[in-house]
Amino acid sequence: MNPWTNKISHHAQLGGIETAVLDNGAGRGVRVAWINTGTGLRYKVVLDRAMDIAEAFYNEHSLAWLSHSGVTPPQPFTDRGLQWLRTFGGGLLVTCGLSHVGGPEEDAYGQRGLHGLISNIPAEIESIIQPDPVAGKPDFSITGFMRETTVFGPSLELRRTISGTLGQAQIRIHDEVTNRANTPAPHMLLYHLNFGWPLVDEGTKLLWEGSWHAREGGINADTFNDENDFKTCPAPLESHSGTSEAVAIIDPIANNTGHCRAGLHNSMLGLTVSISFQKAQLPWLINWQHWGRGEYVTALEPSTHPLIGQAQARENKTLIFIEPGTSKTYDLVIDVMQ
């Protein structure tokens, strides 16, 4: 028998989903959904930003890094150069794609801005399923659609379900990307998972395994080299001020079920965050490190490609094309353990 049997009247005493609209500051008018797992893990889904996740907490501890801007309304025409950064609020999850991941570029097929369009597209909510613990139904979910589309051009639809179970400190994300147009559509996808203080602190360990190389240029090789313990988070670094950042591209090792795991462990808090994804769906992992003062963040980013952009992926024949009327699916699971 559950300890709450015959003692609750409403599922919200344990957890569930609550939708709202922000009414102040830069994010005024943005639709959100607060999700409470009933375990100490609670997080905010930004419905107007591709159902990405902003704040996330486990008990009193924040898990995610938030940028100076925080949550802002979507800017659907932010599709040139580095304009994407103006409304990059950080948060536990920012979706990059659906047709381009990487830096700004231009080729015979068009212009593309940093990390694509999808995170600036609002969701059309299809369903919200609340838990019903009295009836023995602890699962909950929210499902919505985002459409990255243009007349005569690619028309990709992202159907996202974020789900969980009361009593489990877990976030489950199931994505289905469908080509609604009548010609093949180029496709790239990256899950930008951004972690910050206090989960990320001096001594926090980054957990990932696989062969890796540093991205070319900048300070990448200064951080990612065999002489440096780049899997232990340092104190804020003056050398990471401004635009300085370090990036490694990882070919992660899968287990015997085809799953890869990555994460972080803070021994001072006794807190671990684990990310699980399927190698067949997301064969690459990116580790972003930016240890600037007041901009202290690291990200683990499962991806379809090694951060090369659509133009290079097309050139080296690794660019994914989704045929008309067909779909690709992706599954990501985030667990918090203490």
N, C-alpha and C positions, 0 to 999 in steps of 0.2 A: 504494500500500500504506500502511495506517495505521502510525504509528510503534510501536504496541503489538502489532502482529501477531505471534503465536506467543510473546508475552511475558507474558500475563495468564491467570489461572486462574478468576477470579471477577469478575463485572461490577462489584462494589463497589470494585474498585481504581480504576475510572474514575468511578463515580457510581451513582445509583439511589435507591430509596426504602427507608427503614428505619422501622418502626413501633415505638412504645414507650409506656410508661405512666409519667407523672411520679410520683415517690415521696416528695416532700418539699415543705414549704411550702404556701402557699394553693392551689396547683394539684395537690396530691396526688390521684392517681387519674384524672387527665385523660389521655385517649388522644391521642397526637400521631404525626405522621409527619415525619421529617426527609427532605428531598429535596436531593440533591446533583447538580447538572447537569454536574459535571466541568470547569467553566470558572472556578471561584472563586465562582459564584453558588450559594448554598445557603440553604434556608429551612425553617421549621417550620410545618406544617399542623396546626391544632388540630382534631382529628376530633370532639371533643365540643362544639365551638363552631362548628357549621355549616360545618366545613372551611375556616374562615378562616385567615389566615396571621399568625403572631406575628413572631418574629425573622426577619430576612433580612439576609444579608451578601454582599458582593462582595469577595473576598480578605479583607483585614483590616478593611474598612470596613462599619460597620453602615448599613443603608439606612432602617430603620423606627424610628419613635418608639414607645416602650413607656411606658405609664402607671405610676404608683406601684404599682398592684396586680399588674401582669403577668398571666400566665395564671391564671385561676380556673375552677372548675367552672361549668357552665351553671346559670342560675337561670331555669327555664322559666316561672315565674309572676311574673317581673319585668315587669309590663305596666301599671304605673300611674305617672303623673307622671314624675319624673326618676330613678326607680330603676335604669334602664338604665345610668346612669353609675357605679353602685357596682361593676359588674363589667366596665366598659369598659377592657380591657387595652391599648388601642392596637394596635400591630402593623401590618404592611404592609397587611392587608386586614381590614376588619370589614364584614360584609354587613348592610344595613339594609332592612327590609321584613318580610314580603312583601306586606302589605296596607296598611302605613302607613309613611311617611317624614316626619320633621319633629318638631316639639315636641309635648308632651302636649296632648290635646284631648278634648272630650266633645261628642256631638251625639245626635240621635235614633237613630243607628245603634250607639251604644255609647261606651265609654271606650277611649282608646288612649294608651299611654305613648310616651315619646321613642323614635323610630326603630324601633318594632315589635318583633317576637318572634324573628325567625329566628336571630339570632346567639346565642341562648340555647337552641338545639335541637341535640342530638347527632346525628351521622350514623350511618346504617346502611351500612357499607362493602359495596359490591357487588363491586368488583374492584380488584386491584393488579397492574399489568402492569410487570414489570421490563424494563430494556433487556437485549439479548443482543448485545453488540458483536461477539463472535466469529462469530455467524451473520449479521452485517450488519444488525441491528435496533437502532438507537440510541434509538428512542422509548420513553418510559415514561409511565405514567399511573396515577392513583388516582381512583376513582369512588364516590360515595356518595349516599344519599338523606336528606333532612330533611323532616319533615312538620309543617306548621303547621296544626293541625286542632282542631276541636271538634264534638261531636255536635250535630246540627241547624244547624250554622253553616258558615262557609267551611272548606274543606279543601284547602289548597294544598300541593303537593309540589315541593320543589326537588331536582332531580338535578344534581349538580355533578361535573364532570371537570376535574381539574388535571393538566396534561400538560406534557411538555417533550422535548427531544432532547439526548442527550449531545453536548457540544461547543458548545452554544448557550446563551448567557446570557439565557434567555428563560423566562417563565412564561406558560402559556396556560390560560385559564379558560373553560370552556364550561358555561353554566347553562341548564337547561330547567325552567320553572315550569309545572306542570300542575294543573288544577282537577279534583280527584277527587270533588267533591260533585255534587249534582244541580241546583244553582242557580248563576247567575253569581256570580263572586267578585271583589271589588275587589282591585286589585293596584297596588303601587308598589314600586320597587326602587332602591337606591343602593349604590354600591361606595365605601366610606369608606377611601381609601388614605392612610395616615398616614406621613409621612416625618420623620426626625429626624437628629440629629447623628451622624456628621460629614458625611453627605451634605448636610444642611441646616445651613448656617453663615452667618456674616456674608458677604454678597456672592453667595451662591448665587442663581441666576436661576430664576424660575418661568417655564415655557414654556407658554403657551396663547394662542390668538387667538380673538377673537369679541367681539360686543357684550356688555356687562355692566351690572349695576347692583348697588349695595350693598344688603344686607338692611336693612330699616327698623329704626331704634332703636339703642340702645347706642352703641358706638364704631365701628360699621361705616363710616359716612361719613367718620370721621376718618382711616381707613386707605385706603378705596377712594374716591379722588377724583383728579381730573386733576392736582392739585398734588403728589401723593405718588407716589414710585416704589415702588408696592406689588408689583412683580414682582421686587424685589431683597430678599432676606431681611436683616433688620436684626439688631443685637445684641439680647439680651434686654431687654424693655421693662417698666419699673415699671407703666406704664399697662395692661399685660396681666395683672397679678396677679389672683388669684381667678378670678371668672367672666368677666372681660373677654375678649372675642374679637371677631374681625372676619370677616365672611362676604360673599363676592360670588357672585352668581348669573350664570352665563355661558351665552350661546347660542353654542356653539363652531362654528367654521367647518369644514366637511367638504371633503375633497379630491374629485377627480373619480371616485373609487371609492366615495364615501360614507363614508369613514373620517375620524374626528377624531383628532388627536394632542395630547397634553399631556405635561408632564414637568418635570424639574429638571436644571440643569447647574451643577456645582461646578468652576470652572476651576482652583482650587488643587489639587484631587484629580485633575483631568482625567477626571471621572466624570459620566456622564449617565444618567438613568433616563427612559425613554419609555413612555407609556401610549397604546395604540391601542384605539379602540372604534368601533362603527358608529352613525352619526347616527340611522339609522332605528330602532335599538333603544334608544339612550340619547341623547336629543336635548339634554340639559342637562349642565352641568358646574358643580360647586360648588367654590370655593376657600375653605377654612377657614384662618385664621391666628391662632395663639395663641402669642405670644412671651413668655410668663411665665418668670420665673427658675425653672429646674428643671422647667419644663413648656413646653419649647421645641419647637413642632411646627407643621407646615403639612400640609394634606391637599388632595388633588385627588380629586373625587368625581363620576364619571359617574353620571347619574341619569335615571330616566324622567320626573321632574317637577322643577320649580324650587323644591324645599324648602318646599312650601306646606301639606303635610299632607292627609290624606284628606278632611277636612270641606270645605276650600276647593276641592280638586280636584273633589269631587262637585258643589259649588255652581257652579263655572265650567265644568262638563261636560268636564273633561279627565281625570277619573279613569278608569283602564283597568279594564275588566271582562273576565275570562277565562271563556268559556263552559264548561259542563260537558264534561269529556272532552277539552278542547283545551289547547294549550300555547303559551307564548311562550319564545323562546330569546334568549340573550345571550352575546356573546363579548367577552372582554377579553384583551389581550396586553400584558405588561410586558417590556421589553427593557432590559438594562443594557449600557452601552458605555463603553469606556475607551480 
